[in-house]
Structure formats: structure tokens, C-alpha cells
Amino acid sequence: MSIEWNSWNYSMNKFLVAWLRIFDSADQKFHNFYLNLHRNYSIDIMILQFGVLFAFLTIGEFLVNLTGIPIPSSIIGMVLLCASLKLGIVKLGWVERLSGFLVHNLGFFFVPAGIGLMNCLGIIADQWIPIVFATVMSTFIIIAVTGWVHQLVRSASSKLTHKFTKEAE
């Protein structure tokens, strides 16, 4: 009986050692994942970066309520953030990690809109001709306006370049 017990005990020891190696490997992988997550997306830094983004969103909301501009406050906030970054008021490091995280996970933000569209499939089926017409027309209008604005900016830029080169001579 002791031979059977020793054989079983030896087999169990090998089994337990194998399982401990698997769990240790999984624990090490989780630990590495946690360290990389903490290193790349440190929670305290991300909270501060959220604060910067929400401050600009709040400023945009304040400007919309103050002036009554028919532009979404988020757009105004992002334009102000872009201008602040360009002017050096806000440093890129203040928002870089959070922005990278949000852009990397951008697809998740379209899930509610997709679910909303699925809830309105009956309306879309009834009104598909006006929807397609509006989509095609707005695409052509956007292309035309973009080309027109590009030509205006390019001609104004070339006039300024010629003006400055003549003054330099």
C-alpha cells in the first residue's frame, strides 16, 4: 500500500507543480499587464488630463450659453484646446496619454449611435430615398465648399508670401 501511496503522492506533486507553474505564469502575465497599464495609463495622470479636457468643454459650454452661438459647445471647447496647444498655453504632455487612449478606443463610442440607428430601422426604411438624396447632396456641397475655401486660403497665402518677399528685397 505504501508503494501505491508514494506513486500517487509523486503524481500529485508533479500535477501540483505543473499547475503552480501555470498559475505563476498567468500571475506574471497579469502583473506585467498591470505594470504596462499603470506605466502607460497611470490613473492619477489620466484624471488630471480628463480635468484639462473637461475644463475646455466647460469653457465651450459657458461661451455657448453666454453668446447663444449655434455651434456645439464640444466643438468650441476642442477649437479652444487646439488653439491653446498651438499657442503653448497647454502643453501636449498634459493631454497626450488620455487623447491617445480615447482615440485608440474610439470605436466603442459609436456603439450607442449604432444601437440608436437599429431602433429607428422602420423610419429609415420608410424614408430611405430622402436620406440617400440628402447624403449625396451634402457630400457634393461639402466637397465644393472645401475646394472653394482651399482656393481662397491658398491665394491669400500666396499674396502674403509675395508681399513679404517684396518687402524683404
Secondary structure, DSSP 8 states (H G I E B T S, - for coil): -HHHHHHHHHHHHHHHHHHHHHHHHHHHHHHHHHHHHHHHS-HHHHHHHHHHHHHHHHHHHHHHHHH--SS-HHHHHHHHHHHHHHHTSS-GGGTHHHHHHHHHTGGGGGHHHHHHHHHTHHHHHHTHHHHHHHHHHHHHHHHHHHHHHHHHHHHHHHHHHHHHHHHH-
